[in-house]
Amino acid sequence: MSKFCSLSLVAVAVAGGLTLYWRWPAAVPEVLPAAAVVVPSRQSSTERLSLPAAKAPAEAQSPIAATLPSLAGTEVDGQLRTDAAGNLVLDLALRDYFDYFLSAVDHSGLDAVIEALLADAHQRLTEPALGQMIGLLGDYLDYKRASMALMQQPLEARQQVDPQAQLQALQSAFARMDELRRAHFSAAAQEALFGAEQAYARYTLDSLALQQRDDLGEAQRTQMLEQLRARLPDALRESEQRQQLALEQLQHSEQLWRDGADEQQVREFLAMTYDPDTVQRLLDEQRHERDWQQHYHAYRNELASLQGRGLSEADGEQLQRQLRERLFSSEDRHRVETYDAIAAKQPEPLDP
């Protein structure tokens, strides 16, 4: 398993953490005076949020979100809803709403993002839901900052080459992330914001553990995997089945490319499952990804030659920025920076 793949698997337990991790500020600013709202306790919030839900009015287009350059022209993701008593409804759409605004932290900074989020929320919510949302946002920001420590821990050298050690690292990361969420959120909030993600992460880790067992025959392993899949919530199980089919199709088509198949042969294979428009989209995506990976590896080779000149750290960073700007479009540079950051946090691979 490659170094990039090894670390990316941690995302099973820490989904979404990388987006904010790389440039998360050292401290969360005070965004409102302390007396502006009265945030109910976690226990009282949990009790009140058991009422039937009623959708709060919200516009898809937000002129406030448009003040953040990276969000201009986009629709607000997620939703803020209240129940019949005016309390905030805890669900995954609420987390999506937070993440929609927080995705602009890299470009606009945390202060501007929080200001825009609160201004938008003030147009969508009234008390008590508004105060509950602000209290939960504080918990969510604290949780994001606390999760940095987990994301900062590189895999050890043994974990780069030993699948069992990799699995143990993932299981440990999942357990610590679960503890972190329990420490920052009420039981109701944790289940609403992360329940589906944790269920799927647990299923994935249990599946990986099954794949590593050498005491099982193929039929036993398949049966036990089906038992694990059956424990997933219905929506997740259906989604997982679709993802598994798509993954198998992707792996097969990529193998065809490696075996020297031409585009027409890959097209004919994909056409057995997908409609013509989807086939063309998949072919375009695969072609673009192969080109991008080749481009990135060429960049890393040129970067390695620059780093071999014995430059100072400041000079090396400047040349690396110039190299990114010369070789990649502005749309691709964030991905390059993320790949570079992952590579920088990995130990050197063991000698074969």
C-alpha positions in Angstrom: 0.0 0.0 0.0 1.4 3.4 -1.0 2.2 6.2 1.5 -0.6 8.3 0.1 -3.1 5.5 0.3 -1.9 4.5 3.9 -2.6 8.0 5.2 -5.8 8.5 3.2 -7.3 5.4 4.9 -7.2 7.4 8.2 -10.0 9.4 6.6 -12.3 6.4 7.2 -12.1 7.4 10.9 -11.5 11.1 10.4 -13.6 12.0 7.4 -13.5 15.6 6.4 -10.6 16.5 8.7 -8.0 17.3 6.1 -9.9 20.2 4.6 -9.5 22.3 7.6 -6.5 20.7 9.1 -3.7 22.1 6.9 -4.5 25.8 7.7 -6.5 25.8 10.9 -5.8 28.9 12.9 -4.2 28.6 16.3 -7.2 30.0 18.1 -10.9 30.6 17.4 -11.8 34.3 17.6 -14.6 35.7 19.7 -17.4 36.1 17.2 -20.1 37.5 19.5 -20.2 39.2 22.9 -20.7 36.8 25.7 -24.1 38.2 26.6 -25.4 38.1 23.0 -27.1 34.8 23.4 -27.9 32.3 26.1 -26.9 28.9 25.0 -28.9 26.1 26.7 -27.1 23.2 28.4 -26.4 20.1 26.4 -28.8 18.1 28.5 -31.7 20.6 28.1 -31.0 20.9 24.4 -31.1 17.2 23.9 -34.4 16.9 25.8 -36.1 19.7 23.8 -34.9 18.4 20.4 -37.0 15.3 20.7 -40.1 17.1 19.3 -41.3 16.6 15.7 -39.4 18.4 13.1 -40.7 21.3 11.0 -38.6 22.8 8.2 -37.5 26.4 8.6 -37.6 28.6 5.6 -34.3 29.1 3.9 -33.1 30.4 0.5 -30.8 28.2 -1.6 -28.8 31.3 -2.8 -27.2 33.3 0.0 -25.9 36.8 -0.8 -24.0 36.6 2.5 -22.1 33.4 1.5 -21.3 35.2 -1.8 -19.2 37.6 0.2 -16.7 34.8 0.5 -14.9 34.6 -2.9 -14.6 30.8 -2.9 -18.4 30.4 -2.3 -19.5 33.0 -4.8 -22.0 31.5 -7.3 -22.6 28.4 -5.2 -25.8 27.2 -3.4 -25.7 26.8 0.4 -25.1 23.2 1.2 -26.9 21.7 4.1 -29.9 23.2 6.0 -31.0 24.8 9.2 -34.3 23.4 10.5 -36.4 23.9 13.6 -39.0 21.8 15.3 -42.5 22.8 16.2 -41.3 24.5 19.4 -38.6 26.5 17.6 -35.7 24.4 18.7 -32.8 23.5 16.4 -33.1 20.2 14.7 -29.9 18.1 14.9 -29.2 16.3 11.7 -26.5 15.7 9.1 -27.8 18.7 7.1 -26.7 20.9 10.0 -23.1 19.6 9.8 -23.2 20.1 6.0 -24.2 23.7 6.6 -21.2 24.3 9.0 -18.8 22.6 6.6 -20.1 24.6 3.6 -19.0 27.8 5.2 -15.9 26.4 6.8 -14.7 25.1 3.5 -13.8 28.8 2.7 -11.4 29.1 5.6 -8.3 28.5 3.3 -9.3 31.5 1.1 -11.0 33.9 3.5 -9.7 33.1 7.0 -11.7 31.9 9.9 -12.8 35.4 11.1 -14.5 36.2 7.9 -16.1 32.8 7.5 -17.6 32.8 11.0 -18.9 36.3 10.5 -20.6 35.2 7.2 -22.0 32.0 8.7 -23.5 33.9 11.7 -25.0 36.6 9.5 -26.6 33.9 7.3 -27.9 32.0 10.3 -29.5 35.1 11.7 -31.6 35.4 8.6 -32.7 31.8 8.9 -33.2 31.2 12.6 -34.8 32.9 15.6 -34.4 32.0 19.3 -34.1 29.5 20.8 -32.7 27.8 17.7 -30.2 30.5 16.9 -28.6 30.3 20.4 -28.5 26.5 20.2 -26.9 26.7 16.7 -24.2 29.1 18.0 -23.5 26.9 21.0 -23.2 23.8 18.8 -21.0 25.8 16.3 -18.6 26.6 19.2 -18.4 22.8 20.1 -17.9 22.0 16.4 -15.0 24.5 16.1 -13.4 23.2 19.3 -13.7 19.6 18.0 -12.1 20.5 14.6 -9.2 22.1 16.4 -8.8 19.2 18.8 -8.8 16.7 15.9 -5.6 18.3 14.6 -3.5 16.3 17.0 -4.8 13.1 15.6 -4.3 14.2 12.0 -0.8 15.3 12.8 0.4 11.9 13.8 2.3 10.2 10.9 2.3 6.5 10.4 5.3 4.7 11.7 7.7 3.0 9.4 6.3 -0.4 10.2 2.8 0.8 9.4 4.0 1.6 5.9 4.6 -2.0 5.0 2.7 -4.1 7.5 -1.1 -4.3 6.7 -1.9 -5.6 10.2 -0.1 -2.6 11.7 -1.9 -0.3 9.4 -5.2 -1.7 10.5 -4.3 -1.4 14.1 -3.4 2.3 13.5 -6.8 2.9 11.8 -8.7 1.1 14.6 -6.8 3.2 17.2 -7.5 6.4 15.3 -11.2 5.5 15.1 -11.4 4.8 18.8 -9.7 8.1 19.7 -11.9 10.1 17.3 -15.0 8.5 18.9 -13.7 9.6 22.3 -13.0 13.1 21.0 -16.5 13.4 19.6 -18.0 12.1 22.9 -16.0 14.8 24.8 -17.2 17.6 22.6 -20.8 16.8 21.8 -23.9 15.5 23.6 -25.0 12.0 22.7 -27.8 13.4 20.5 -25.5 15.7 18.6 -22.8 13.1 18.1 -25.3 10.6 16.7 -27.0 13.3 14.4 -23.7 14.8 13.1 -21.5 11.7 12.9 -23.7 8.6 13.4 -23.8 7.5 9.8 -20.1 8.3 9.2 -19.1 6.2 12.3 -21.3 3.3 11.3 -19.7 3.2 7.9 -16.2 3.6 9.3 -16.8 0.7 11.7 -18.1 -1.4 8.9 -15.0 -0.6 6.8 -12.6 -1.4 9.6 -14.4 -4.7 10.4 -14.3 -5.5 6.7 -10.5 -4.8 6.5 -10.0 -7.0 9.6 -11.9 -9.9 7.9 -9.8 -9.5 4.7 -6.6 -10.0 6.8 -7.8 -13.2 8.5 -6.1 -16.3 7.1 -8.2 -18.8 9.0 -11.2 -18.2 6.7 -12.1 -19.7 3.4 -13.4 -17.4 0.6 -17.0 -18.6 1.2 -16.8 -17.9 5.0 -15.3 -14.5 4.4 -18.0 -13.6 1.9 -20.7 -14.7 4.3 -19.2 -12.7 7.2 -18.9 -9.6 5.0 -22.6 -9.9 4.1 -23.4 -10.1 7.8 -21.4 -6.9 8.4 -23.2 -5.2 5.6 -26.6 -6.3 6.9 -25.9 -4.4 10.1 -25.6 -1.1 8.3 -28.7 1.2 8.2 -30.7 0.7 5.1 -29.6 3.9 3.3 -26.0 3.2 4.1 -26.3 -0.4 3.0 -27.8 0.5 -0.4 -25.2 3.2 -0.8 -22.4 0.8 0.0 -23.6 -1.7 -2.5 -23.7 0.9 -5.2 -20.2 2.1 -4.2 -18.9 -1.5 -4.2 -20.2 -2.1 -7.7 -18.8 1.2 -8.9 -15.4 0.4 -7.3 -15.3 -3.0 -8.9 -16.1 -1.5 -12.3 -13.5 1.2 -11.8 -10.8 -1.4 -10.8 -11.6 -3.6 -13.7 -11.5 -0.7 -16.2 -8.2 0.5 -14.7 -6.8 -3.0 -15.1 -7.8 -2.9 -18.7 -5.8 0.3 -19.2 -2.8 -1.3 -17.5 -3.1 -4.4 -19.7 -2.8 -2.2 -22.8 -6.5 -2.0 -23.8 -7.4 1.0 -25.9 -10.2 3.4 -25.1 -12.8 1.6 -27.3 -12.3 -1.6 -25.4 -12.7 0.2 -22.0 -15.7 2.0 -23.4 -17.3 -1.4 -24.4 -16.7 -2.8 -21.0 -18.3 0.2 -19.2 -21.2 0.2 -21.6 -22.3 -3.1 -20.2 -23.3 -1.3 -17.0 -23.7 2.4 -17.7 -25.5 4.6 -20.2 -23.5 6.3 -23.0 -23.3 9.7 -21.2 -22.0 8.1 -18.0 -19.5 6.0 -20.0 -18.1 9.1 -21.6 -17.9 10.9 -18.3 -16.1 8.0 -16.7 -13.6 7.8 -19.6 -13.0 11.6 -19.3 -12.5 11.4 -15.6 -10.1 8.4 -15.9 -8.1 10.2 -18.7 -7.9 13.4 -16.6 -6.8 11.5 -13.5 -4.1 9.5 -15.3 -2.8 12.8 -16.8 -2.9 14.5 -13.5 -1.0 11.7 -11.7 1.7 11.7 -14.4 1.9 15.5 -14.1 2.2 15.3 -10.3 4.9 12.7 -10.4 6.9 14.7 -12.9 6.6 17.7 -10.5 7.8 15.6 -7.6 10.8 14.5 -9.5 11.7 18.0 -10.5 11.1 19.1 -6.9 13.5 16.4 -5.6 16.2 17.7 -7.9 15.7 21.2 -6.5 15.8 19.9 -2.9 19.1 18.1 -3.7 20.9 21.4 -4.2 21.3 22.1 -0.5 19.0 25.1 -0.4 17.9 26.9 2.8 14.5 26.1 4.0 13.2 29.5 2.9 14.7 29.3 -0.5 13.4 25.7 -0.9 9.9 26.8 -0.1 10.0 29.7 -2.5 11.2 27.5 -5.3 8.5 24.9 -4.5 5.8 27.6 -4.7 7.2 28.9 -8.0 7.3 25.3 -9.4 3.7 24.8 -8.4 2.6 28.0 -10.0 4.5 27.2 -13.2 3.3 23.6 -13.6 -0.3 23.7 -12.2 -3.3 25.8 -12.7 -4.8 27.7 -9.7 -7.6 25.1 -9.5 -5.1 22.3 -9.1 -2.7 23.9 -6.6 -4.7 23.2 -3.5 -4.7 19.5 -4.4 -0.9 19.6 -5.0 -0.4 21.4 -1.7 -2.5 18.7 0.1 -0.5 15.9 -1.5 2.8 17.6 -0.6 1.6 18.1 3.0 0.8 14.4 3.3 4.1 13.4 1.8 6.0 15.7 4.2 4.4 14.0 7.2 5.4 10.5 6.2 8.5 8.8 7.3 10.9 7.6 4.7 9.9 4.2 3.4 11.7 1.1 4.5 14.4 -0.3 2.2 13.0 -3.3 0.3 
